[in-house]
Structures are given as structure tokens and as C-alpha cells.
Amino acid sequence: MSFEFFIALRYLLAKRKQAFISLISLISTIGVAVGVMALIIALALMTGLQGEMRDRMLGSSAHIYAWKTGGLGDYGAEVKRLEQVRDVVGAAPAIFGKALISTPQGDAFVTLKGIDPALEPNVTDIRRSISQGSVAALTETSEEEPPGILLGKALAAQLGSPGHPVAVGESVTLLTPQGTLSPMGMIPRTRRVRVVGIYSLGLYEFDSAYGFVSLDFAKRLFAKDAPDLLQLKVDDVYRAPEIADAVMDQMGKNWVAQDWADMNQALFSALWLEKMAISITIGLIVLVAALNIIASLVLLVMEKSRDIAILKTMGTSAPRVMRIFMLQGLVIGIIGTIIGGVGGVTVCWVLTKYRLIHIPEDIYQVSYVPFIVEPLDLIVVLASAIVICFLATIYPSRQASRLDPVQALRFE
């Protein structure tokens, strides 16, 4: 153990007359620990929320939407061409339209998505999210039976009676703006459909407001001859913008492609801004703890002025005296940072493992948030806390190193 470190520990663990200074040092250590722990938990919360929303969003919708000016025509051939684009792992057609869905117990506006049941699982998680029925049942209806529809779990609950959501096999009614032209104007068309499946994609926006029907039925329902667009799934979601550009280059000038990051840019920008705001706000706790370190070191310098004078008289240089008090502040900062880091990671692990934090699903789209501690975030928080604590030691340490032994010992 070096001379400076030995003296720093002696002063840090002072007893008897200096017990008050030790108490302030303990409070400073606790302050640093609480600040670091709070900052780690806050960053983990926002990281987990962003990741959970991103994963569920990418499981509920395609990574890239591509459409052709003038219509798709034979979408089967276009799907094969798109699957030849590098890094594209799946393609499927889709038709979108609005409708009013009704039951004797309730009604709701819904976005109908016409899909090819054989190709849709290649681009979304719809097959894995089915809790009742199946995706294949959309095409298994006979001429005597009404067309099938897949409803989200939240939508099924909204259309049913309290405690009894709409179940597989029940019928619902669809009302669409497209209808029959008459002397009285356009008469909206009503169609009876049969629920063939209940899904839960985990994203409230889809589970509460989307219904899936077969592509052929959607064409008849919305009076369309071809799909609106083609959905694409890629092997690396973070390279989706590059792949979207490659799709337009390879498919021709009459093709347009838009990736998921571009479509949800406003949402993730808001989440990032919220993460930064929370980090800065909670980071002030570490600054408050650093002020406590300054106060404790200033008091220690005043209390130990006689000891400092004796050390200088015995030949201890000013830089060595300065290092003594810097090391004391660093010990406080490092111990507090380690305790706060371990505590923060532990709390995040417990909250994630036992799913203790639930949030309103209709506001945040997800009902549960995992606390994900990113290694880079952890390193930045720990390093920043130690640097702040070190900077807090500079002023008191310089004051100690400038102490005049003659003036300190004059009245001793």
C-alpha cells in the first residue's frame, strides 16, 4: 500500500473526534450509490421499452413494404422476384381496408388486412400468435359457410359481453364503405363472417384494431383486382433501409419501398428523447453526491490542517498531499459506484425475471416492460460517476496542498 493511499484510508475511516466527517463520507458514498443505481434502472427501463416495442412491432408487421405504381397484377411472380433480392427472406401480398365490425354485444372500427394464409407467416408472427383456431382456416370455408376472419384478443373482448369474448365459430358482421350504387346513392355493403381464429401479437394497436381475412375475400369486399402492396421480411432489421433501396434498384423505377424504421421514426425518436431526458434528470443525483464529497473533503482539510502541516514539515511534497485527498474522494466514488452498479443490475434482473412492472397497454402498446441493461450504458454510467467524483476532489485537494505549515502550526 502506498503512503498516500494509507493516509487516505486512515482519514476516511476516522473515529473519535472525526466521527462526523466519517458520517459525511458515508452519506456521500450512499448518495453516489443511489444515483448510479437509479440511473442504471432508468436506462434499463427505457432500453427495455424500446426493445419490446420494436420486437413486437416487427413481429406484427413487415420489415419493408413495397408497391408498384400501376398495380401489382400477378403478385405470385413479383413475390418470387423479391425473394431473389439479397437479404430478403420472405414476401407476401396484403390488402388493407376499413370496416365496422358488429356483434349483438358491441361494435368497433377495424382495419381489415387481406392476406395469403400460405405466405403471411413468412413475414409476420401471425401463425405463432394464434391462441384459438388457425390461419389456414381462412381458406377452408365452403360455399355454404361465410368467409373466415381472425380477430385480435383485445378486439374479441371488446365485441363480446363482459367476461365472455367472441370465440371461434361465432359470427360477426362487417360493414364497409364499398357497396351497391342505387338511386339513393351508395348503399354500404354488409357481410356476415365467421370467426376462425383469435390471435395475440402482443402489440395493442394490432390486437385491438386489426382483423385478418383471406386475400380473395378482401378483393371482393373492397372491390380490388390486385393486392395493395407486398410485405418483405429481411434477415437483419437494422439494415432494412439499405435493403429497401436495393429493392427499388433491382425491381425497377416503378417500384417504391419503405422500411419499418422510416415508418416509425417519430415514435422511436420520442422514446430516445425521453430516455435522454430521464438520464439527465436522474444523473443530477450523482452531481448532488459529488457536492457531498466536496463538502466532506473541505471539512477534512480544515480538521486535518495540523496533520498536513506536520507532514509537510517532515518533507511530504505538495503533490503527495494533494494525492492523499484525491485518493480519499476516489475511494468514496469507486465504492459508491460499485455498490450502485451491483444494486442496479440486481434490481433490473429481479424486475425482469418476475415481471413486477406492468404499464397501461392501451397507452404504451405493451403490458410488460423488461429492464434491459446494455453493456455500453453500464460502462458509460460507471465511468461517468467515477469521473464526476474525481473532479469533485480537485478543489479540496489543491487547498490542502497549498496549506502553509507555518500558519497552521503558529498557535499549536
N, C-alpha and C positions, 0 to 999 in steps of 0.2 A: 504494500500500500504506500502510495506516495505521501510526502509530507503534507502537501496541500489538501489531499483527499482525507487524510487522517484528521486534520484540524477541522475541516468542513463537517465531517460526521460528528465530531465532538460538539461543535456548536449547534448542529441540527438536533442532537439528542440531549440538549441542555436540560438540567434539572435544577432543583432548589430555586435559586434566585431568578433563573432564566426560564422557569416553567411557563410563564406567559408567552414568551417567544416561541417555545416549542408548540404551544397550543395554536398559535397563529400559523406556524408551519404546517401543522396537521390540518387546519382548516383550508390552507392553500392547496395541500395535496388532495383533499376531498373535493375541492372546487374544480381542480383540473380533471379529476376522475369523472365527476358528474358531467362536466362539459363534453369530454371526449365520448363518454357513453351515450349521452343524448344525441350528439352529432352522428355517431355511427348508426344509432337506431333510426334517426330521421332519414339519413341517406338510404339505409336498407329498406325503409318503408316506401320511399319514392321509387327506388330501383325495382322493388318487387311489384309495385303497382304498374309501372311502365311495362315490365316484362310480362306480367299476367295479362294485361290488356292487349299487348302486341301478340302474344301467343294465341289467345282466344280469338282475336280479330283475324289472324292469319289462318286459324283453323275453321273459321266461319265463312270466310270469303277467299277469293283467289288472290294470288300474289300480283298478277298482272291481268288487266282487261284489255282486249284487243278487238277492234272492229274495223270493218271495211266500208269505205264510202261507196254507196250504191247498193249495199246489201251483200249478204254472205252467199246466198244461193245454196250450193251443195256444201253444207258445213262439214260433212264427213271427209271430203278431200282437203279442206282447209285445216282440219284438225291434224291430219297426217302430215301436212306441210309444216305446221307449227311445232309438232313434236320432233321434227328434224332440226329445229333451231338448237344450237348448243346451250346446255344447262336447263332446257325446258324438259320437265319430267312428266307433265300431264296437261291435257287440254280438254275442254268440254264446252258445249254451247249453253246459252242461257237466254231466256226472255223475261223481262220484268214488266209488271203492270200493277195498278192499284185496284182494290176492290173493297167492298163492305161485306164482312162475313158475319152471319147471324145465326143464332140458335134461339129457342124459346126462352132461355135464361139470360141472354145478353148478346151484344154485338160489338164489333170493333173494326176499325180500318186496318187493312193488312196489305203488305206488299207481297204479291204473288210472284214466285220465281219458277218459271218453266225450265225443267232440267231433263237431261237424258240420264235415266237411272243407271245405265251401264257406265257412263263416263264421269258423272258428277263425283263419285268417290275418289277419282284420280286427282281432283283439285281442292276438295274440301273434306272436312271430317264428318260429313253428314252420316255416313254409314256407321261409324263408331259411336256417334252421339244418339243413336236410336235407342230409346228405352222401352218402347212398345211398337209392335208391328215391324215393318221393314221398308227399305227404299224400293226394293224390287216390286212391292205390291202396287206401286203406282201404275205399272203396265199390266198387271194381272187381272184387271177388271174386265168383265164380259160386257156384251152389248146390252144385256138386261140390267146390269148394275151401273150406278152412277160412277163418274170418274173419281179417282182417289186423290187425297191431299194429305200432306204431312204438316202437322201443327207443332209449334213450339210449346214447351211445357208451361211457360207463363201465359201464353195465349190460350191454351186449353183450359187453364184455371179461370181465366177471365170470362170465357164463353160458357162455362159451366156454373152450377149452383155452388154456394159455399160448401167446401169440403168434398165436392163431387165434380172434378173437372171433366171436360169432354174426353171420352175414351175411344179407343179403336173400335170401329164398327158403327159408331153413331153418325148421323147425317147432319150436315150444316148447309147453309145457303149462301151463295156468292152473288153479289150484285155488282156489276161492272158498268162503267160509263158507256162502253160499246154496246149497242143494242140494235133495235129494228127501227128503221125510218118509217114514220107514219104521218098522216095529215096533221096530227097534233105535235109533230116534232119527233126527236129521237127518244124512243122508249128504252130505258135501261133494261139490260137482259139479266134475268135471274137464273142461276143454275144450282141444282142440288148436287152436292158432292159427298163422298163418304170418307171419313177419317180412317186412313190405313196405317198411320204411324204417329208416334209422339217422339220428338227429339229434344235434346238439351245440349246445345253447343256451348253453353256456359257464358255467352255474351247476351245480356238482357235485351239489347237492341234487336237481336235476331229471334231470341226465344219468345219475345212478346209481340212482335210485329211482322213476322215473316211466315209465309206458307209455301210449301213446295208442291208443285203439280208436275205432271208429265209434260214434255215439250210439245207433243201433239195436241194435248188438251189446251195448253196455253196459246198455241197458234189459233185454234178455233175460238177460244174465249176472247182474245184480243184482236182477232181478225188480222193476223200477220202471216206472211208466207215464209218467213225465214227467221232464224234467231237474231236477237239484237246484237249480240257480241259473243266472243269466245273468251273463256276464262283459262288462264295459264297458271301452272304451278312450277316453281323453279327449285333447284337444289340448294341455292343459297339466297335467303330472303334479303340479305344486305347488299347483294349485287343485282337486285331486281331493276333498279334504274338503268344499269348498263345493259341488262338483258332486254328490257323494253326497247331501248334504242336499237339493239341488234335485230329485234323482231321487225321493226319498221324498215330497217335497211335491207333485210333479207326478203321480206314479203312484198315490198314494193311501195311506191309513193302513195297509193290509195289506202294504205293501212295506217291506223293510229293506235298507239299503245300507251297505257297509263298504269304506273305501278302503285303498290299499296302505300309506299312512303309519301308519294306525291298527293294521293287522295286523302291521307290522314295527317298531312303536315301540320295543320293548325292544332290538332289535338295533341300531338307529341311535342310541339313547340310550347304549348301551355303547360304540359307536365314537366318539361325541362325547366321552364321559368319558375314553376312552383318549387321544384327541387332546389334550385339555386337560392330562392328567397328563404326557404326554410333553413338551408345550410348556413346562410349568412346570419340569420336571426339567432339560431341556436349557437353558432360559433362565438357569439358575443359572451357566452358563458365562460369560454376559455379565456377571453380577454379579461373578464372580471377576476378570474382566478389568478391571472398574471399580475393584476394590480395588487392582489393579496401577497404575492411573492415579493413585489417591490416593497410593500409596507413592512413585511416581516424582516427583510434584509436591512432596510433602513433602521429599524428598531435594534436589530442585532449589531449593526455598526456602532450605533450610539452606546449600546450596552457594553460592547467589547472594545471601546476606544483605548482603554488602558492596556488590554492584551495586545492590540495591534501595535501600540507604541513600543511595548516590550519586544515584540517580535522584530520590529524594525531596528530597534537598538541592538538586538543580537545579530543583525546582519541580513534579515529577510528583506529581499528586494520588493519594490512596489508591484511589479508584475506578479510575483508569487502571492502577495497579499490579495491582489485582485482575483487571481485564480481560485483562492480559497472560497471567496463569497460567490464566485460564478459557479463553482462546483456544488456549493450548497443549494443554489437555486436550481441547477440542473438535476440534482438528486430529487428535489421536490417534483419537478416537472416530469422526469422519467418514471418515477414511482406512480405518480398520479395518472400518467398516460397509459402505463401498462395495466394498472387496475381498471381504468376506464375502458381500455381496449378489450380486455378479457371479459369484463362485465357486459359490454355492449354486444359482443359476439355471442355470449351465452344467452342473453335475453332474446336476441334475434332468433337463435336456434330454438329456444323454448316456444316463442310465439309462432314460429313456422311449423314446428312439429305437432303442436297441439291445436293449431288454428284458433287462437284465442281472440284474434281481432276480426270482427265482421263489420262490413260497411254497407250502406244502403245500395242495393243492387240497381235500383232504378235511376240512381244518380251517377254512380261510378261504373256501371255496366257489369261489374263483377261483385260477388258477395264476399269473397275472401281474398286477403292480400298476404302473400308470403313475404317475409323480411329477408331480402337477398343482400348479403354483404359482398360487394365486389372487392377483389384484392386491391385494385388500384385505389378505390375510395378509402379503404382501410389504411393503406400506406400513406396516402395524402393527409388524412386526418391525424394519424400518429406523428408524422414528420412535422406537420404544421404546429401541433400542440407543443412539441419539444422546442421548435424554433422560437415560438412565442415566449415560452418560459425562459429560454436562453436570453432573448432580447430584454426581458424584464430584469435580468440580473446585471445588466451593463452599468446602469447609473449607480446603484448602491455600491457595486464593486469598485468603480472608479473613485467614488467618495472615500471608500476605505483605503484605497491605495495612496490617496493624496493626503492622508492624515499626517499632521506634523507631530512627531514623538515629543518634542519639547513642550508644545502646548498641551498635549494630552497628559503629560506627567508632571506639569508645573505644580498642581495642587495636591499631588499624591503624597 
